[in-house]
Each structure stands twice: as C-alpha cells, then as structure tokens.
Amino acid sequence: MVGKVKFGLIGAGNVAKYHMLSLSSIEEAEVTALCDLDKEKLKEASEKFKIKRLYTTHQKTIQDKDIDVVEVLTPPHIRSKIAVETAEARKHVIVEKPMCRSLKEADEMIGAASRAGVKLMMAESYVFTTTHMKARELIEAGEIGEPIWVRSIRGSWIRKDVMPRAERPDFWSYSWRLDPIKSGGGEYSFFFLHNVHFIAAARYLMGSDVENIYAMPKVREAERKDEGGVARKEIVTYNCRYKGGEKFSAFMDFGFTFHGGKRIFDHLGFKTVVSGTEGVIEVFGEGGGPMAPGQERAPLVLHKEDKTHLFKIDEGPDLVWLSVVNYYNQAFKN
Ligand SMILES: NC(=O)c1ccc[n+]([C@@H]2O[C@H](COP(=O)([O-])OP(=O)(O)OC[C@H]3O[C@@H](n4cnc5c(N)ncnc54)[C@H](O)[C@@H]3O)[C@@H](O)[C@H]2O)c1
C-alpha cells in the first residue's frame, strides 16, 4: 500500500485512547475519522488527538471512502454487526476483545471477511505484549524444552496515580460491562470480558488448543462503587487440559479481592508462568513484579539449569498501571 494506512475508529471510550496514542506514533498510520454515539466523548477524544472527521453513526464511518481500516472499539453487543458491515463495504476490520458474544457471531464475521477478501483481525493485546512475544520466542527456540504447564495469576490493577477508580467516572463504564447481554458473558459478564486475555495468552504460549476446562465460581462482594456497586458472580479459578498430550493450565484470580470489607492480596500483580521440561519462564504483567524485597525487577525471567536470566525490555513505563512492563500502549503498538 502506498502512503499512510487510514483508520476509522468506532467507539471513542477508554480503550480508543490507547489505540489513538499507538496509531499516532506509527509513521505509516493515520487516524482519519472517529465515531461515537456520545457527542461529548467524541469531542473530548477528537480534540486531544486532533481528529477532524467525526461521525455519530457507524454506517457513516464505514462509508467514508478515504478509510482503509475500521477498528471496532465499542462494547461487544454491537461488534459483530459493525464488523460484518465493514467487511461488506470491502474494508479491513480490527476488533477489540472479546471478538464477539457467540460462535454464531464469530462465524458471521469470518464469513463476511472471507467473502469480501478483506482482513479481519482480533486485537488480543495480551498476545502482543512484548514480554509474551519474547516468552513465545524463547519457547520456540527450545529454551524451556516442551511447555507443559501455564499458570496465570490475575492480581489487582494498581494505578500509577493511585487515585481510586470510584473518583474517576471516565475510567470505564460498568453499565455495559455488567450487562449480561451487552457484555456477552451472561451471568459471568465481567469474567467473560476480561478473562479472554488469559485464555488467549495461555493458548499462545502453549501452542495448543484447550480440550476441556473445569471452572469454579464465587459471588464477589460489592463494596466499591467503581465495581458497579452490585455483587457479581465470577469464575475465580479454572483448570484446562490441552490437546495433544499431558499439558495443563491453571488460572487464579486474586484481583479485587475483598474479605470482610477489607481489600486483600493487593501486593500481587498479574503474572504468567510457563513451566517446561527443561526450564521455567515468568512474565510479570500489569502491576506485576517479584514479591521478595530487594529482588531485581525484570518483566521476564528465565530459569534454566540452576541459573536465572533477567530480560529487561526497554520500551518505556506503563502509562496506566504500576507495572514492570509497558502494557498500555506498547501491546497496541506491537
Ligand atoms: N485490550 C485491552 O486491554 C482492553 C482494555 C479496555 C477495553 N477493552 C475492550 O474494548 C472495548 C471497549 O471498551 P472501553 O473500555 O473503551 O468501553 P467504553 O464504555 O469506555 O467505550 C465504548 C464506547 O463505544 C461507544 N459506542 C457504543 N455503541 C456504539 C455504536 N453503535 N457506535 C459508535 N459508538 C458506540 C460508547 O458511547 C462508548 O464511548 C470492550 O470490548 C473492552 O472489552 C480492551
């Protein structure tokens, strides 16, 4: 393609800011148009990123003849419809996670893109963090032998500015996140929305698909306004068996954990551990870092033959979370 690739973004909320930030740092890309139903959000985001072409309907954005790629950054309930219409207009389409709400919607999206001969990309940011990409590179180079276990830990999101999220009405919207239909996750709405990251990262590192899964739910206490103010059902732990051998993964959720009105486990960040037949890789994610005091902080650690190798990844600090890795916005840029 000659010249810049022109993007039209549909949805100008929380995640759109990081997409715009990343795209504006890429020479070959340009955010040509922005769309949101909410005129206030549209105004705020467009002024910040100096985007002039603004739309309040997704149809107008898709029809804009200057746009090459449409990014669908809306809540999930409207995603497959917009993606199908975009593909039918013969434009490439990138969608945020979760891809959609059902296999039927996924098939419709894939079918539309394949009939139109356009690209459909699922922007799963966890498989694009530099650390997870590096971990996969080490696995493919045989550094830990055969990967047989992946352990994913979800910790607390700890913001850099330590401002409680309850005081940040802009932070993110719980109105659709806790809506069984709009989020697509039924009674486990929030789990469905966020957990796709861990499942995607585990499959990516394991290089294999899940054969069966055993999950356990818990009712989460609702003590913070910013978590929607209602108790919600969550899956707090699950185990997967993978196709093609004795390979397993486990997920443990220590995030937002309240016990008797007190928040606990705040010290744990997000972490992915891959154990292989000849070594172990640890990836520290959002809010992550080694727990032992005085231990050197590195976003990726390889343990092999009684030696520990630290991988320092120099891509600047995380813009949002207190993390040893730049999650926002490097994954979007990658
Ligand atoms: N990859 C990540 O790390 C990451 C992080 C945050 C959110 N997300 C995903 O991004 C998506 C959006 O999340 P968010 O936090 O930005 O939500 P948000 O509520 O902040 O923003 C969504 C925006 O979409 C707009 N919208 C809704 N319907 C629309 C329509 N028909 N046409 C145009 N605009 C419409 C809303 O007005 C809102 O401004 C979700 O699927 C979420 O799971 C991904």
The ligand as an SDF file (V2000), in Angstrom:
LIG
                    3D

 44 48  0  0  0  0  0  0  0  0999 V2000
   -7.3010   -4.8030   25.0910 N   0  0  0  0  0  0  0  0  0  0  0  0
   -7.4850   -4.2390   26.2480 C   0  0  0  0  0  0  0  0  0  0  0  0
   -6.6340   -4.2590   27.0940 O   0  0  0  0  0  0  0  0  0  0  0  0
   -8.7740   -3.5440   26.5120 C   0  0  0  0  0  0  0  0  0  0  0  0
   -8.8420   -2.5850   27.5420 C   0  0  0  0  0  0  0  0  0  0  0  0
  -10.0730   -1.9510   27.7530 C   0  0  0  0  0  0  0  0  0  0  0  0
  -11.1720   -2.2820   26.9930 C   0  0  0  0  0  0  0  0  0  0  0  0
  -11.0680   -3.2370   26.0190 N   0  0  0  0  0  0  0  0  0  0  0  0
  -12.2410   -3.6190   25.1930 C   0  0  0  0  0  0  0  0  0  0  0  0
  -12.5870   -2.5240   24.3420 O   0  0  0  0  0  0  0  0  0  0  0  0
  -13.9960   -2.4410   24.1920 C   0  0  0  0  0  0  0  0  0  0  0  0
  -14.4550   -1.0420   24.6210 C   0  0  0  0  0  0  0  0  0  0  0  0
  -14.1290   -0.8500   25.9950 O   0  0  0  0  0  0  0  0  0  0  0  0
  -13.9800    0.6150   26.6310 P   0  0  0  0  0  0  0  0  0  0  0  0
  -13.3510    0.4370   27.9570 O   0  0  0  0  0  0  0  0  0  0  0  0
  -13.3540    1.5230   25.6530 O   0  0  0  0  0  0  0  0  0  0  0  0
  -15.5240    1.0000   26.8310 O   0  0  0  0  0  0  0  0  0  0  0  0
  -16.1530    2.4580   26.9510 P   0  0  0  0  0  0  0  0  0  0  0  0
  -17.5030    2.2820   27.5020 O   0  0  0  0  0  0  0  0  0  0  0  0
  -15.1860    3.3670   27.6490 O   0  0  0  0  0  0  0  0  0  0  0  0
  -16.2300    2.9440   25.4280 O   0  0  0  0  0  0  0  0  0  0  0  0
  -17.0790    2.3550   24.4840 C   0  0  0  0  0  0  0  0  0  0  0  0
  -17.5840    3.4690   23.5710 C   0  0  0  0  0  0  0  0  0  0  0  0
  -18.3400    2.9060   22.5000 O   0  0  0  0  0  0  0  0  0  0  0  0
  -19.3960    3.8100   22.2190 C   0  0  0  0  0  0  0  0  0  0  0  0
  -20.4470    3.1200   21.4650 N   0  0  0  0  0  0  0  0  0  0  0  0
  -21.3440    2.2050   21.8980 C   0  0  0  0  0  0  0  0  0  0  0  0
  -22.1260    1.7990   20.8820 N   0  0  0  0  0  0  0  0  0  0  0  0
  -21.7130    2.4590   19.7740 C   0  0  0  0  0  0  0  0  0  0  0  0
  -22.1370    2.4850   18.4270 C   0  0  0  0  0  0  0  0  0  0  0  0
  -23.1460    1.7250   17.9980 N   0  0  0  0  0  0  0  0  0  0  0  0
  -21.4820    3.2890   17.5570 N   0  0  0  0  0  0  0  0  0  0  0  0
  -20.4660    4.0710   17.9740 C   0  0  0  0  0  0  0  0  0  0  0  0
  -20.0140    4.1030   19.2500 N   0  0  0  0  0  0  0  0  0  0  0  0
  -20.6340    3.3090   20.1410 C   0  0  0  0  0  0  0  0  0  0  0  0
  -19.8380    4.2960   23.6000 C   0  0  0  0  0  0  0  0  0  0  0  0
  -20.5780    5.5030   23.5220 O   0  0  0  0  0  0  0  0  0  0  0  0
  -18.5010    4.4570   24.3000 C   0  0  0  0  0  0  0  0  0  0  0  0
  -17.9740    5.7590   24.1900 O   0  0  0  0  0  0  0  0  0  0  0  0
  -14.5800   -3.5580   25.0630 C   0  0  0  0  0  0  0  0  0  0  0  0
  -14.8950   -4.6660   24.2850 O   0  0  0  0  0  0  0  0  0  0  0  0
  -13.4770   -3.8930   26.0360 C   0  0  0  0  0  0  0  0  0  0  0  0
  -13.5060   -5.2470   26.4430 O   0  0  0  0  0  0  0  0  0  0  0  0
   -9.8840   -3.8420   25.7630 C   0  0  0  0  0  0  0  0  0  0  0  0
  1  2  1  0
  2  3  2  0
  2  4  1  0
  4  5  1  0
  4 44  2  0
  5  6  2  0
  6  7  1  0
  7  8  2  0
  8  9  1  0
  8 44  1  0
  9 10  1  0
  9 42  1  0
 10 11  1  0
 11 12  1  0
 11 40  1  0
 12 13  1  0
 13 14  1  0
 14 15  2  0
 14 16  1  0
 14 17  1  0
 17 18  1  0
 18 19  2  0
 18 20  1  0
 18 21  1  0
 21 22  1  0
 22 23  1  0
 23 24  1  0
 23 38  1  0
 24 25  1  0
 25 26  1  0
 25 36  1  0
 26 27  1  0
 26 35  1  0
 27 28  2  0
 28 29  1  0
 29 30  1  0
 29 35  2  0
 30 31  1  0
 30 32  2  0
 32 33  1  0
 33 34  2  0
 34 35  1  0
 36 37  1  0
 36 38  1  0
 38 39  1  0
 40 41  1  0
 40 42  1  0
 42 43  1  0
M  CHG  2   8   1  16  -1
M  END
$$$$
